[in-house]
């Protein structure tokens, strides 16, 4: 029984470690002239939005079925709830 618990614990630690090592996903946005106008970078349920100068313009944090939206000063400006 102890061996099974150790194997399960090791699997959970390995899964958590691989999730922490996951690189962020970045999406770049362009205008009709092909110029970069912003980026969105997502890591661990948080998406950070930046303008073309790299300044943070806001973020969205997903927690379960709810997403909270924040402005550049970190003030919550809204939320949405999924099914």
Backbone as XML, in Angstrom:
<?xml version="1.0"?>
<chain id="A" units="angstrom">
  <residue number="1" name="UNK">
    <atom name="N" x="0.824" y="-1.195" z="0.000"/>
    <atom name="CA" x="0.000" y="0.000" z="0.000"/>
    <atom name="C" x="0.868" y="1.258" z="0.000"/>
  </residue>
  <residue number="2" name="UNK">
    <atom name="N" x="1.931" y="1.230" z="0.783"/>
    <atom name="CA" x="2.817" y="2.393" z="0.862"/>
    <atom name="C" x="3.477" y="2.666" z="-0.488"/>
  </residue>
  <residue number="3" name="UNK">
    <atom name="N" x="3.813" y="1.604" z="-1.212"/>
    <atom name="CA" x="4.428" y="1.753" z="-2.532"/>
    <atom name="C" x="3.473" y="2.450" z="-3.497"/>
  </residue>
  <residue number="4" name="UNK">
    <atom name="N" x="2.199" y="2.109" z="-3.446"/>
    <atom name="CA" x="1.207" y="2.737" z="-4.326"/>
    <atom name="C" x="1.091" y="4.225" z="-4.011"/>
  </residue>
  <residue number="5" name="UNK">
    <atom name="N" x="1.082" y="4.579" z="-2.742"/>
    <atom name="CA" x="0.994" y="5.990" z="-2.344"/>
    <atom name="C" x="2.217" y="6.750" z="-2.834"/>
  </residue>
  <residue number="6" name="UNK">
    <atom name="N" x="3.383" y="6.157" z="-2.730"/>
    <atom name="CA" x="4.613" y="6.819" z="-3.186"/>
    <atom name="C" x="4.575" y="7.013" z="-4.696"/>
  </residue>
  <residue number="7" name="UNK">
    <atom name="N" x="4.085" y="6.027" z="-5.427"/>
    <atom name="CA" x="4.001" y="6.144" z="-6.888"/>
    <atom name="C" x="3.023" y="7.244" z="-7.279"/>
  </residue>
  <residue number="8" name="UNK">
    <atom name="N" x="1.870" y="7.283" z="-6.612"/>
    <atom name="CA" x="0.888" y="8.334" z="-6.906"/>
    <atom name="C" x="1.460" y="9.705" z="-6.577"/>
  </residue>
  <residue number="9" name="UNK">
    <atom name="N" x="2.124" y="9.846" z="-5.448"/>
    <atom name="CA" x="2.719" y="11.132" z="-5.064"/>
    <atom name="C" x="3.775" y="11.558" z="-6.075"/>
  </residue>
  <residue number="10" name="UNK">
    <atom name="N" x="4.592" y="10.620" z="-6.526"/>
    <atom name="CA" x="5.628" y="10.937" z="-7.519"/>
    <atom name="C" x="4.998" y="11.388" z="-8.833"/>
  </residue>
  <residue number="11" name="UNK">
    <atom name="N" x="3.912" y="10.752" z="-9.234"/>
    <atom name="CA" x="3.224" y="11.144" z="-10.465"/>
    <atom name="C" x="2.642" y="12.547" z="-10.343"/>
  </residue>
  <residue number="12" name="UNK">
    <atom name="N" x="2.080" y="12.869" z="-9.181"/>
    <atom name="CA" x="1.530" y="14.212" z="-8.977"/>
    <atom name="C" x="2.618" y="15.275" z="-8.996"/>
  </residue>
  <residue number="13" name="UNK">
    <atom name="N" x="3.743" y="14.988" z="-8.384"/>
    <atom name="CA" x="4.867" y="15.942" z="-8.383"/>
    <atom name="C" x="5.382" y="16.140" z="-9.802"/>
  </residue>
  <residue number="14" name="UNK">
    <atom name="N" x="5.499" y="15.064" z="-10.564"/>
    <atom name="CA" x="5.977" y="15.162" z="-11.951"/>
    <atom name="C" x="5.009" y="15.980" z="-12.795"/>
  </residue>
  <residue number="15" name="UNK">
    <atom name="N" x="3.709" y="15.758" z="-12.616"/>
    <atom name="CA" x="2.710" y="16.514" z="-13.374"/>
    <atom name="C" x="2.756" y="17.991" z="-13.009"/>
  </residue>
  <residue number="16" name="UNK">
    <atom name="N" x="2.892" y="18.298" z="-11.740"/>
    <atom name="CA" x="2.970" y="19.697" z="-11.297"/>
    <atom name="C" x="4.228" y="20.356" z="-11.836"/>
  </residue>
  <residue number="17" name="UNK">
    <atom name="N" x="5.326" y="19.646" z="-11.835"/>
    <atom name="CA" x="6.578" y="20.197" z="-12.341"/>
    <atom name="C" x="6.512" y="20.503" z="-13.818"/>
  </residue>
  <residue number="18" name="UNK">
    <atom name="N" x="5.881" y="19.639" z="-14.602"/>
    <atom name="CA" x="5.779" y="19.888" z="-16.029"/>
    <atom name="C" x="4.848" y="21.060" z="-16.315"/>
  </residue>
  <residue number="19" name="UNK">
    <atom name="N" x="3.817" y="21.243" z="-15.497"/>
    <atom name="CA" x="2.920" y="22.381" z="-15.683"/>
    <atom name="C" x="3.628" y="23.693" z="-15.358"/>
  </residue>
  <residue number="20" name="UNK">
    <atom name="N" x="4.484" y="23.683" z="-14.357"/>
    <atom name="CA" x="5.214" y="24.899" z="-13.994"/>
    <atom name="C" x="6.243" y="25.266" z="-15.050"/>
  </residue>
  <residue number="21" name="UNK">
    <atom name="N" x="6.783" y="24.266" z="-15.741"/>
    <atom name="CA" x="7.808" y="24.512" z="-16.737"/>
    <atom name="C" x="7.217" y="24.900" z="-18.087"/>
  </residue>
  <residue number="22" name="UNK">
    <atom name="N" x="5.907" y="24.894" z="-18.196"/>
    <atom name="CA" x="5.254" y="25.213" z="-19.460"/>
    <atom name="C" x="5.553" y="26.657" z="-19.863"/>
  </residue>
  <residue number="23" name="UNK">
    <atom name="N" x="6.049" y="26.849" z="-21.087"/>
    <atom name="CA" x="6.371" y="28.221" z="-21.511"/>
    <atom name="C" x="5.103" y="29.035" z="-21.761"/>
  </residue>
  <residue number="24" name="UNK">
    <atom name="N" x="5.192" y="30.348" z="-21.624"/>
    <atom name="CA" x="4.020" y="31.177" z="-21.884"/>
    <atom name="C" x="3.667" y="31.159" z="-23.369"/>
  </residue>
  <residue number="25" name="UNK">
    <atom name="N" x="2.399" y="31.371" z="-23.675"/>
    <atom name="CA" x="1.945" y="31.458" z="-25.058"/>
    <atom name="C" x="1.707" y="32.920" z="-25.382"/>
  </residue>
  <residue number="26" name="UNK">
    <atom name="N" x="2.309" y="33.387" z="-26.465"/>
    <atom name="CA" x="2.186" y="34.792" z="-26.850"/>
    <atom name="C" x="1.527" y="34.903" z="-28.213"/>
  </residue>
  <residue number="27" name="UNK">
    <atom name="N" x="0.617" y="35.847" z="-28.307"/>
    <atom name="CA" x="-0.042" y="36.135" z="-29.585"/>
    <atom name="C" x="0.198" y="37.607" z="-29.891"/>
  </residue>
  <residue number="28" name="UNK">
    <atom name="N" x="0.639" y="37.880" z="-31.102"/>
    <atom name="CA" x="0.924" y="39.249" z="-31.528"/>
    <atom name="C" x="-0.198" y="39.732" z="-32.437"/>
  </residue>
  <residue number="29" name="UNK">
    <atom name="N" x="-0.615" y="40.998" z="-32.255"/>
    <atom name="CA" x="-1.688" y="41.586" z="-33.050"/>
    <atom name="C" x="-1.112" y="42.660" z="-33.967"/>
  </residue>
  <residue number="30" name="UNK">
    <atom name="N" x="-1.625" y="42.691" z="-35.200"/>
    <atom name="CA" x="-1.139" y="43.621" z="-36.217"/>
    <atom name="C" x="-2.310" y="44.422" z="-36.782"/>
  </residue>
  <residue number="31" name="UNK">
    <atom name="N" x="-2.019" y="45.642" z="-37.249"/>
    <atom name="CA" x="-3.055" y="46.435" z="-37.905"/>
    <atom name="C" x="-3.089" y="46.089" z="-39.395"/>
  </residue>
  <residue number="32" name="UNK">
    <atom name="N" x="-3.917" y="46.791" z="-40.134"/>
    <atom name="CA" x="-4.087" y="46.492" z="-41.562"/>
    <atom name="C" x="-2.824" y="46.751" z="-42.385"/>
  </residue>
  <residue number="33" name="UNK">
    <atom name="N" x="-1.879" y="47.518" z="-41.835"/>
    <atom name="CA" x="-0.613" y="47.793" z="-42.526"/>
    <atom name="C" x="0.481" y="46.798" z="-42.151"/>
  </residue>
  <residue number="34" name="UNK">
    <atom name="N" x="0.144" y="45.850" z="-41.294"/>
    <atom name="CA" x="1.128" y="44.856" z="-40.872"/>
    <atom name="C" x="2.012" y="45.307" z="-39.722"/>
  </residue>
  <residue number="35" name="UNK">
    <atom name="N" x="1.683" y="46.428" z="-39.120"/>
    <atom name="CA" x="2.455" y="46.939" z="-37.988"/>
    <atom name="C" x="1.947" y="46.313" z="-36.696"/>
  </residue>
  <residue number="36" name="UNK">
    <atom name="N" x="2.878" y="45.980" z="-35.822"/>
    <atom name="CA" x="2.487" y="45.407" z="-34.537"/>
    <atom name="C" x="1.782" y="46.454" z="-33.692"/>
  </residue>
  <residue number="37" name="UNK">
    <atom name="N" x="0.617" y="46.079" z="-33.142"/>
    <atom name="CA" x="-0.138" y="47.003" z="-32.298"/>
    <atom name="C" x="-0.314" y="46.493" z="-30.877"/>
  </residue>
  <residue number="38" name="UNK">
    <atom name="N" x="0.080" y="45.249" z="-30.622"/>
    <atom name="CA" x="-0.024" y="44.732" z="-29.271"/>
    <atom name="C" x="0.258" y="43.255" z="-29.182"/>
  </residue>
  <residue number="39" name="UNK">
    <atom name="N" x="0.279" y="42.765" z="-27.940"/>
    <atom name="CA" x="0.523" y="41.356" z="-27.673"/>
    <atom name="C" x="-0.326" y="40.905" z="-26.502"/>
  </residue>
  <residue number="40" name="UNK">
    <atom name="N" x="-0.599" y="39.616" z="-26.491"/>
    <atom name="CA" x="-1.275" y="38.984" z="-25.357"/>
    <atom name="C" x="-0.447" y="37.761" z="-24.981"/>
  </residue>
  <residue number="41" name="UNK">
    <atom name="N" x="-0.009" y="37.695" z="-23.736"/>
    <atom name="CA" x="0.798" y="36.580" z="-23.257"/>
    <atom name="C" x="0.034" y="35.863" z="-22.157"/>
  </residue>
  <residue number="42" name="UNK">
    <atom name="N" x="-0.141" y="34.546" z="-22.335"/>
    <atom name="CA" x="-0.892" y="33.750" z="-21.378"/>
    <atom name="C" x="0.026" y="32.765" z="-20.686"/>
  </residue>
  <residue number="43" name="UNK">
    <atom name="N" x="-0.075" y="32.730" z="-19.360"/>
    <atom name="CA" x="0.671" y="31.774" z="-18.549"/>
    <atom name="C" x="-0.126" y="31.486" z="-17.287"/>
  </residue>
  <residue number="44" name="UNK">
    <atom name="N" x="-0.384" y="30.204" z="-17.041"/>
    <atom name="CA" x="-1.066" y="29.757" z="-15.814"/>
    <atom name="C" x="-2.397" y="30.455" z="-15.584"/>
  </residue>
  <residue number="45" name="UNK">
    <atom name="N" x="-3.209" y="30.600" z="-16.628"/>
    <atom name="CA" x="-4.543" y="31.169" z="-16.469"/>
    <atom name="C" x="-4.603" y="32.682" z="-16.428"/>
  </residue>
  <residue number="46" name="UNK">
    <atom name="N" x="-3.468" y="33.346" z="-16.590"/>
    <atom name="CA" x="-3.452" y="34.806" z="-16.607"/>
    <atom name="C" x="-2.948" y="35.283" z="-17.966"/>
  </residue>
  <residue number="47" name="UNK">
    <atom name="N" x="-3.730" y="36.156" z="-18.609"/>
    <atom name="CA" x="-3.323" y="36.749" z="-19.880"/>
    <atom name="C" x="-3.004" y="38.213" z="-19.631"/>
  </residue>
  <residue number="48" name="UNK">
    <atom name="N" x="-1.806" y="38.624" z="-20.038"/>
    <atom name="CA" x="-1.368" y="40.013" z="-19.892"/>
    <atom name="C" x="-1.366" y="40.658" z="-21.270"/>
  </residue>
  <residue number="49" name="UNK">
    <atom name="N" x="-1.955" y="41.854" z="-21.366"/>
    <atom name="CA" x="-2.045" y="42.569" z="-22.640"/>
    <atom name="C" x="-1.051" y="43.728" z="-22.637"/>
  </residue>
  <residue number="50" name="UNK">
    <atom name="N" x="-0.343" y="43.875" z="-23.768"/>
    <atom name="CA" x="0.636" y="44.953" z="-23.917"/>
    <atom name="C" x="0.388" y="45.693" z="-25.220"/>
  </residue>
  <residue number="51" name="UNK">
    <atom name="N" x="0.724" y="46.984" z="-25.229"/>
    <atom name="CA" x="0.620" y="47.744" z="-26.470"/>
    <atom name="C" x="1.910" y="47.568" z="-27.279"/>
  </residue>
  <residue number="52" name="UNK">
    <atom name="N" x="2.017" y="48.292" z="-28.386"/>
    <atom name="CA" x="3.176" y="48.137" z="-29.275"/>
    <atom name="C" x="4.487" y="48.579" z="-28.634"/>
  </residue>
  <residue number="53" name="UNK">
    <atom name="N" x="4.422" y="49.362" z="-27.569"/>
    <atom name="CA" x="5.638" y="49.811" z="-26.870"/>
    <atom name="C" x="6.021" y="48.901" z="-25.712"/>
  </residue>
  <residue number="54" name="UNK">
    <atom name="N" x="5.239" y="47.839" z="-25.503"/>
    <atom name="CA" x="5.531" y="46.899" z="-24.421"/>
    <atom name="C" x="4.933" y="47.297" z="-23.090"/>
  </residue>
  <residue number="55" name="UNK">
    <atom name="N" x="4.131" y="48.350" z="-23.074"/>
    <atom name="CA" x="3.490" y="48.789" z="-21.835"/>
    <atom name="C" x="2.280" y="47.904" z="-21.546"/>
  </residue>
  <residue number="56" name="UNK">
    <atom name="N" x="2.127" y="47.494" z="-20.304"/>
    <atom name="CA" x="1.000" y="46.662" z="-19.927"/>
    <atom name="C" x="-0.269" y="47.501" z="-19.931"/>
  </residue>
  <residue number="57" name="UNK">
    <atom name="N" x="-1.278" y="47.028" z="-20.654"/>
    <atom name="CA" x="-2.539" y="47.760" z="-20.761"/>
    <atom name="C" x="-3.677" y="47.073" z="-19.998"/>
  </residue>
  <residue number="58" name="UNK">
    <atom name="N" x="-3.437" y="45.860" z="-19.512"/>
    <atom name="CA" x="-4.445" y="45.163" z="-18.731"/>
    <atom name="C" x="-4.124" y="43.686" z="-18.623"/>
  </residue>
  <residue number="59" name="UNK">
    <atom name="N" x="-4.996" y="42.976" z="-17.908"/>
    <atom name="CA" x="-4.819" y="41.533" z="-17.788"/>
    <atom name="C" x="-6.167" y="40.886" z="-17.521"/>
  </residue>
  <residue number="60" name="UNK">
    <atom name="N" x="-6.220" y="39.597" z="-17.804"/>
    <atom name="CA" x="-7.410" y="38.798" z="-17.542"/>
    <atom name="C" x="-6.954" y="37.568" z="-16.777"/>
  </residue>
  <residue number="61" name="UNK">
    <atom name="N" x="-7.644" y="37.260" z="-15.674"/>
    <atom name="CA" x="-7.309" y="36.091" z="-14.856"/>
    <atom name="C" x="-8.487" y="35.134" z="-14.861"/>
  </residue>
  <residue number="62" name="UNK">
    <atom name="N" x="-8.217" y="33.909" z="-15.260"/>
    <atom name="CA" x="-9.270" y="32.891" z="-15.290"/>
    <atom name="C" x="-9.181" y="32.032" z="-14.047"/>
  </residue>
  <residue number="63" name="UNK">
    <atom name="N" x="-10.298" y="31.917" z="-13.351"/>
    <atom name="CA" x="-10.397" y="31.076" z="-12.157"/>
    <atom name="C" x="-11.676" y="30.250" z="-12.288"/>
  </residue>
  <residue number="64" name="UNK">
    <atom name="N" x="-11.482" y="28.996" z="-12.648"/>
    <atom name="CA" x="-12.628" y="28.135" z="-12.894"/>
    <atom name="C" x="-13.392" y="28.626" z="-14.102"/>
  </residue>
  <residue number="65" name="UNK">
    <atom name="N" x="-14.685" y="28.881" z="-13.927"/>
    <atom name="CA" x="-15.503" y="29.348" z="-15.042"/>
    <atom name="C" x="-15.648" y="30.872" z="-15.072"/>
  </residue>
  <residue number="66" name="UNK">
    <atom name="N" x="-14.921" y="31.572" z="-14.207"/>
    <atom name="CA" x="-14.997" y="33.027" z="-14.146"/>
    <atom name="C" x="-13.689" y="33.652" z="-14.620"/>
  </residue>
  <residue number="67" name="UNK">
    <atom name="N" x="-13.808" y="34.691" z="-15.439"/>
    <atom name="CA" x="-12.641" y="35.460" z="-15.869"/>
    <atom name="C" x="-12.810" y="36.884" z="-15.353"/>
  </residue>
  <residue number="68" name="UNK">
    <atom name="N" x="-11.813" y="37.377" z="-14.624"/>
    <atom name="CA" x="-11.815" y="38.750" z="-14.122"/>
    <atom name="C" x="-10.878" y="39.585" z="-14.973"/>
  </residue>
  <residue number="69" name="UNK">
    <atom name="N" x="-11.299" y="40.811" z="-15.282"/>
    <atom name="CA" x="-10.517" y="41.711" z="-16.126"/>
    <atom name="C" x="-10.019" y="42.896" z="-15.293"/>
  </residue>
  <residue number="70" name="UNK">
    <atom name="N" x="-8.755" y="43.272" z="-15.525"/>
    <atom name="CA" x="-8.114" y="44.349" z="-14.770"/>
    <atom name="C" x="-7.504" y="45.353" z="-15.740"/>
  </residue>
  <residue number="71" name="UNK">
    <atom name="N" x="-7.486" y="46.626" z="-15.349"/>
    <atom name="CA" x="-6.857" y="47.645" z="-16.183"/>
    <atom name="C" x="-5.351" y="47.695" z="-15.900"/>
  </residue>
  <residue number="72" name="UNK">
    <atom name="N" x="-4.676" y="48.649" z="-16.512"/>
    <atom name="CA" x="-3.219" y="48.758" z="-16.379"/>
    <atom name="C" x="-2.767" y="49.071" z="-14.953"/>
  </residue>
  <residue number="73" name="UNK">
    <atom name="N" x="-3.666" y="49.582" z="-14.108"/>
    <atom name="CA" x="-3.334" y="49.879" z="-12.716"/>
    <atom name="C" x="-3.685" y="48.754" z="-11.763"/>
  </residue>
  <residue number="74" name="UNK">
    <atom name="N" x="-4.196" y="47.634" z="-12.314"/>
    <atom name="CA" x="-4.542" y="46.491" z="-11.479"/>
    <atom name="C" x="-5.927" y="46.561" z="-10.874"/>
  </residue>
  <residue number="75" name="UNK">
    <atom name="N" x="-6.722" y="47.544" z="-11.290"/>
    <atom name="CA" x="-8.084" y="47.679" z="-10.772"/>
    <atom name="C" x="-9.018" y="46.774" z="-11.566"/>
  </residue>
  <residue number="76" name="UNK">
    <atom name="N" x="-9.855" y="46.018" z="-10.860"/>
    <atom name="CA" x="-10.801" y="45.153" z="-11.546"/>
    <atom name="C" x="-11.833" y="45.984" z="-12.272"/>
  </residue>
  <residue number="77" name="UNK">
    <atom name="N" x="-12.015" y="45.703" z="-13.569"/>
    <atom name="CA" x="-12.943" y="46.506" z="-14.375"/>
    <atom name="C" x="-14.122" y="45.679" z="-14.893"/>
  </residue>
  <residue number="78" name="UNK">
    <atom name="N" x="-14.123" y="44.376" z="-14.636"/>
    <atom name="CA" x="-15.252" y="43.565" z="-15.071"/>
    <atom name="C" x="-14.968" y="42.085" z="-14.916"/>
  </residue>
  <residue number="79" name="UNK">
    <atom name="N" x="-15.969" y="41.286" z="-15.224"/>
    <atom name="CA" x="-15.803" y="39.843" z="-15.157"/>
    <atom name="C" x="-16.794" y="39.177" z="-16.102"/>
  </residue>
  <residue number="80" name="UNK">
    <atom name="N" x="-16.511" y="37.941" z="-16.426"/>
    <atom name="CA" x="-17.453" y="37.147" z="-17.214"/>
    <atom name="C" x="-17.496" y="35.755" z="-16.613"/>
  </residue>
  <residue number="81" name="UNK">
    <atom name="N" x="-18.633" y="35.112" z="-16.745"/>
    <atom name="CA" x="-18.803" y="33.801" z="-16.162"/>
    <atom name="C" x="-19.292" y="32.857" z="-17.260"/>
  </residue>
  <residue number="82" name="UNK">
    <atom name="N" x="-18.594" y="31.730" z="-17.384"/>
    <atom name="CA" x="-18.992" y="30.728" z="-18.370"/>
    <atom name="C" x="-20.004" y="29.770" z="-17.777"/>
  </residue>
  <residue number="83" name="UNK">
    <atom name="N" x="-20.335" y="28.776" z="-18.544"/>
    <atom name="CA" x="-21.312" y="27.774" z="-18.092"/>
    <atom name="C" x="-20.706" y="26.809" z="-17.128"/>
  </residue>
</chain>
